[in-house]
Amino acid sequence: MSVHPDLHQHYVQACQNLGQPENPFIAHVLQEADKNDKTRWTKGITLKIAGNNHLVPVQRVTDDDLQVLASVLCNTVFVTGLDLRCNVLTDAGAKHMATFLQENSSLRYLNLMFNDIGTSGAELIARALHRNETLVYLRMTGNKIGNKGGMFFASMLQINSTLEKLDLGDCDMGTQCLIAIATALAQNKSVKAINLNRPLLYSQEEETTVHVALMLKNNSSLVELHLCKHEMKNFGVELLCEALYENSSLRYLDLSCNKITRDGVKFLGELLKRNQTLEILDLSANRIEDDGAIYLSEALALYNRTLQALSVVSNNISGKGLVALSDAMKTNMELSYIYIWGNKLDEATCMAFSELIQTSRLKPNCTDVEPYEVDGHVHLAELSHGLKKHYYWTPSCGEVTNKDANASLAIAAVSEY
């Protein structure tokens, strides 16, 4: 096969060989790839065949479509990324993908989020990764692989040593597989980022948090950890903080949408006084209130000089706590990103954040509020900025340049390609 084959021509031929109709969307993407400057191919290209593309007519990718596509891409070393999010792939499609992963030696990025892959599909993909030595980044978000499917990924993490980013958020995983994944990560030296958001937990005992904390004590490679919607309470936060005194690698901790109150944030405040590695902390949609915000602001104003981004969106904080955070930013020059929408934004808060923005201490694209004036009074309007701005949604025309708003290794980047 030639070094720069005509992808579209190969696709037309493969459809005829396999007796499959052409998918016009796949054909369009491959034609565009063929038109692109071939010098880019030496670095590798990502084919974006996302089913939620709004710029071109989309016929979503089916299992049969994937079989044809896999046969076309099998020996194309310059395709290093494949984005198949929001299509209609099932376990049958996962089988084609598993075969592809075992045979292909160039794919580094694979996005399968929000398809219909279940437990057996998860098993096939996880088993393929026992042998695959090139894939660096896998997103399985929103595929209902369940507890059993999660167990296959836990087993894979004990064997695979190349995967660096794994996204298993919204996958209906349970207590058993979360504990298994945490146990595997205690030994795994390659995974740098993992998303375990929204598992299905039926216990109030926080067993999963206990095991995650144990893992953090032993793991020295994990940089980013997402624990959103884990029913985590103050006891769980205390355990995580104890573990993080011994951990010197974690830079991004996501504890959003939990049940953390001011007492839990007290432990985080103490941790921030001594921790030298944490750079992003997401506490959105908890209930830390004014006291919690004050604990954080004391640590940030007087001690911590490593945290760069903080989100306290929707935490029932009023002016007292928010003004304390704005004051902390006047002495702490490292904290560059702060997100506060969804709290009680009184006049004092509006004035304080307006001042931060007008004096350029806080850049407009580094926060989720924008000041405006009516009848001599300053108010704050919401901006669509935040740590997870591009988690579920990606602009159709190219990636976003400001990684700070991306929920994927925003500061310590692992190349997507």
MOFEN-V569315 format. One record per residue. N is the residue number from 1. RES is the residue in one letter. SS is DSSP state (helix for helix, strand for strand, loop for the rest). PHI is phi in whole degrees, -180 to 180 (none if undefined). Layout:
((N:RES:SS:PHI) (N:RES:SS:PHI))
This chain:
((1:M:loop:none) (2:S:loop:-66) (3:V:loop:-63) (4:H:loop:-119) (5:P:loop:-69) (6:D:loop:-81) (7:L:helix:-59) (8:H:helix:-63) (9:Q:helix:-62) (10:H:helix:-63) (11:Y:helix:-65) (12:V:helix:-58) (13:Q:helix:-64) (14:A:helix:-65) (15:C:helix:-61) (16:Q:helix:-67) (17:N:helix:-62) (18:L:helix:-95) (19:G:loop:65) (20:Q:loop:-109) (21:P:loop:-71) (22:E:loop:-73) (23:N:loop:-92) (24:P:helix:-59) (25:F:helix:-70) (26:I:helix:-61) (27:A:helix:-58) (28:H:helix:-62) (29:V:helix:-62) (30:L:helix:-69) (31:Q:helix:-63) (32:E:helix:-63) (33:A:helix:-64) (34:D:helix:-65) (35:K:helix:-74) (36:N:loop:-61) (37:D:loop:-59) (38:K:helix:-67) (39:T:helix:-65) (40:R:helix:-68) (41:W:helix:-66) (42:T:helix:-65) (43:K:loop:-82) (44:G:loop:102) (45:I:strand:-120) (46:T:strand:-108) (47:L:strand:-88) (48:K:strand:-99) (49:I:loop:-115) (50:A:loop:-77) (51:G:loop:-72) (52:N:loop:-110) (53:N:loop:-74) (54:H:loop:-99) (55:L:loop:-91) (56:V:loop:-129) (57:P:loop:-62) (58:V:loop:-113) (59:Q:loop:-106) (60:R:loop:-62) (61:V:loop:-75) (62:T:loop:-100) (63:D:helix:-60) (64:D:helix:-66) (65:D:helix:-60) (66:L:helix:-67) (67:Q:helix:-60) (68:V:helix:-65) (69:L:helix:-60) (70:A:helix:-61) (71:S:helix:-68) (72:V:helix:-72) (73:L:helix:-88) (74:C:loop:-52) (75:N:loop:-112) (76:T:loop:-91) (77:V:loop:-70) (78:F:loop:-85) (79:V:strand:-87) (80:T:strand:-108) (81:G:strand:-141) (82:L:strand:-139) (83:D:strand:-107) (84:L:loop:-117) (85:R:loop:-64) (86:C:loop:57) (87:N:loop:-111) (88:V:loop:-121) (89:L:loop:-77) (90:T:loop:-116) (91:D:helix:-61) (92:A:helix:-65) (93:G:helix:-67) (94:A:helix:-62) (95:K:helix:-65) (96:H:helix:-63) (97:M:helix:-67) (98:A:helix:-63) (99:T:helix:-61) (100:F:helix:-60) (101:L:helix:-64) (102:Q:helix:-77) (103:E:helix:-97) (104:N:loop:-86) (105:S:loop:-122) (106:S:loop:-127) (107:L:loop:-69) (108:R:loop:-111) (109:Y:strand:-130) (110:L:strand:-135) (111:N:strand:-115) (112:L:loop:-115) (113:M:loop:-62) (114:F:loop:55) (115:N:loop:-112) (116:D:loop:-117) (117:I:loop:-80) (118:G:loop:-110) (119:T:helix:-60) (120:S:helix:-69) (121:G:helix:-65) (122:A:helix:-62) (123:E:helix:-62) (124:L:helix:-63) (125:I:helix:-68) (126:A:helix:-63) (127:R:helix:-66) (128:A:helix:-61) (129:L:helix:-78) (130:H:helix:-66) (131:R:helix:-104) (132:N:loop:-67) (133:E:loop:-123) (134:T:loop:-121) (135:L:loop:-66) (136:V:loop:-106) (137:Y:strand:-137) (138:L:strand:-128) (139:R:strand:-115) (140:M:loop:-113) (141:T:loop:-39) (142:G:loop:79) (143:N:loop:-89) (144:K:loop:-81) (145:I:loop:-80) (146:G:helix:70) (147:N:helix:-63) (148:K:helix:-66) (149:G:helix:-61) (150:G:helix:-64) (151:M:helix:-63) (152:F:helix:-66) (153:F:helix:-71) (154:A:helix:-62) (155:S:helix:-63) (156:M:helix:-60) (157:L:helix:-66) (158:Q:helix:-80) (159:I:helix:-111) (160:N:loop:-69) (161:S:loop:-125) (162:T:loop:-115) (163:L:loop:-64) (164:E:loop:-109) (165:K:strand:-131) (166:L:strand:-132) (167:D:strand:-113) (168:L:loop:-119) (169:G:loop:-73) (170:D:loop:56) (171:C:loop:-106) (172:D:loop:60) (173:M:loop:-77) (174:G:loop:-114) (175:T:helix:-56) (176:Q:helix:-58) (177:C:helix:-76) (178:L:helix:-64) (179:I:helix:-65) (180:A:helix:-64) (181:I:helix:-66) (182:A:helix:-61) (183:T:helix:-65) (184:A:helix:-65) (185:L:helix:-71) (186:A:helix:-65) (187:Q:helix:-103) (188:N:loop:-66) (189:K:loop:-108) (190:S:loop:-106) (191:V:loop:-69) (192:K:loop:-105) (193:A:strand:-143) (194:I:strand:-140) (195:N:strand:-113) (196:L:loop:-120) (197:N:loop:-62) (198:R:loop:47) (199:P:loop:-78) (200:L:loop:-101) (201:L:loop:-111) (202:Y:loop:-113) (203:S:loop:-121) (204:Q:loop:-100) (205:E:loop:-84) (206:E:loop:59) (207:E:helix:-59) (208:T:helix:-64) (209:T:helix:-65) (210:V:helix:-58) (211:H:helix:-73) (212:V:helix:-64) (213:A:helix:-64) (214:L:helix:-60) (215:M:helix:-61) (216:L:helix:-64) (217:K:helix:-68) (218:N:helix:-100) (219:N:loop:-87) (220:S:loop:-119) (221:S:loop:-116) (222:L:loop:-70) (223:V:loop:-108) (224:E:strand:-132) (225:L:strand:-137) (226:H:strand:-109) (227:L:loop:-127) (228:C:loop:-74) (229:K:loop:58) (230:H:loop:-105) (231:E:loop:56) (232:M:loop:-77) (233:K:loop:-116) (234:N:helix:-63) (235:F:helix:-61) (236:G:helix:-64) (237:V:helix:-63) (238:E:helix:-59) (239:L:helix:-62) (240:L:helix:-62) (241:C:helix:-64) (242:E:helix:-59) (243:A:helix:-67) (244:L:helix:-73) (245:Y:loop:-67) (246:E:loop:-98) (247:N:loop:-101) (248:S:loop:-122) (249:S:loop:-119) (250:L:loop:-68) (251:R:loop:-115) (252:Y:strand:-131) (253:L:strand:-121) (254:D:strand:-109) (255:L:loop:-118) (256:S:loop:-69) (257:C:loop:56) (258:N:loop:-119) (259:K:loop:-120) (260:I:loop:-88) (261:T:strand:-112) (262:R:helix:-60) (263:D:helix:-66) (264:G:helix:-69) (265:V:helix:-71) (266:K:helix:-59) (267:F:helix:-66) (268:L:helix:-65) (269:G:helix:-60) (270:E:helix:-64) (271:L:helix:-62) (272:L:helix:-63) (273:K:helix:-67) (274:R:helix:-115) (275:N:loop:-71) (276:Q:loop:-114) (277:T:loop:-121) (278:L:loop:-64) (279:E:loop:-115) (280:I:strand:-131) (281:L:strand:-130) (282:D:strand:-111) (283:L:loop:-115) (284:S:loop:-54) (285:A:loop:56) (286:N:loop:-117) (287:R:strand:-142) (288:I:loop:-84) (289:E:helix:56) (290:D:helix:-61) (291:D:helix:-61) (292:G:helix:-63) (293:A:helix:-64) (294:I:helix:-70) (295:Y:helix:-57) (296:L:helix:-65) (297:S:helix:-65) (298:E:helix:-63) (299:A:helix:-64) (300:L:helix:-75) (301:A:helix:-73) (302:L:helix:-105) (303:Y:loop:-122) (304:N:loop:-77) (305:R:loop:-133) (306:T:loop:-118) (307:L:loop:-66) (308:Q:loop:-110) (309:A:strand:-139) (310:L:strand:-137) (311:S:strand:-119) (312:V:loop:-123) (313:V:loop:-56) (314:S:loop:53) (315:N:loop:-127) (316:N:loop:59) (317:I:loop:-95) (318:S:loop:-104) (319:G:helix:-56) (320:K:helix:-56) (321:G:helix:-73) (322:L:helix:-69) (323:V:helix:-66) (324:A:helix:-61) (325:L:helix:-67) (326:S:helix:-67) (327:D:helix:-66) (328:A:helix:-61) (329:M:helix:-70) (330:K:helix:-76) (331:T:helix:-100) (332:N:loop:-98) (333:M:loop:-89) (334:E:loop:-79) (335:L:loop:-69) (336:S:loop:-107) (337:Y:strand:-120) (338:I:strand:-142) (339:Y:strand:-122) (340:I:loop:-130) (341:W:loop:-59) (342:G:loop:90) (343:N:loop:-107) (344:K:loop:-90) (345:L:loop:-85) (346:D:loop:-83) (347:E:helix:-64) (348:A:helix:-63) (349:T:helix:-64) (350:C:helix:-59) (351:M:helix:-65) (352:A:helix:-64) (353:F:helix:-75) (354:S:helix:-62) (355:E:helix:-64) (356:L:helix:-59) (357:I:helix:-75) (358:Q:helix:-68) (359:T:loop:-87) (360:S:loop:66) (361:R:loop:-68) (362:L:loop:-121) (363:K:loop:-76) (364:P:helix:-57) (365:N:helix:-89) (366:C:helix:-111) (367:T:strand:-147) (368:D:loop:-110) (369:V:strand:-131) (370:E:strand:-139) (371:P:strand:-77) (372:Y:strand:-147) (373:E:strand:-120) (374:V:strand:-134) (375:D:loop:51) (376:G:loop:81) (377:H:strand:-107) (378:V:strand:-87) (379:H:strand:-125) (380:L:strand:-119) (381:A:strand:-104) (382:E:strand:-82) (383:L:loop:-111) (384:S:loop:-87) (385:H:loop:-108) (386:G:loop:166) (387:L:loop:-65) (388:K:loop:-115) (389:K:loop:-56) (390:H:loop:-113) (391:Y:loop:-80) (392:Y:loop:-92) (393:W:loop:-126) (394:T:loop:-127) (395:P:loop:-56) (396:S:loop:-70) (397:C:loop:-101) (398:G:loop:86) (399:E:loop:-73) (400:V:loop:-80) (401:T:loop:-81) (402:N:loop:-81) (403:K:helix:-70) (404:D:helix:-61) (405:A:helix:-92) (406:N:loop:-102) (407:A:loop:-88) (408:S:loop:-138) (409:L:loop:42) (410:A:loop:-57) (411:I:loop:-102) (412:A:loop:-97) (413:A:loop:-73) (414:V:loop:-104) (415:S:loop:-55) (416:E:loop:-71) (417:Y:loop:-108))
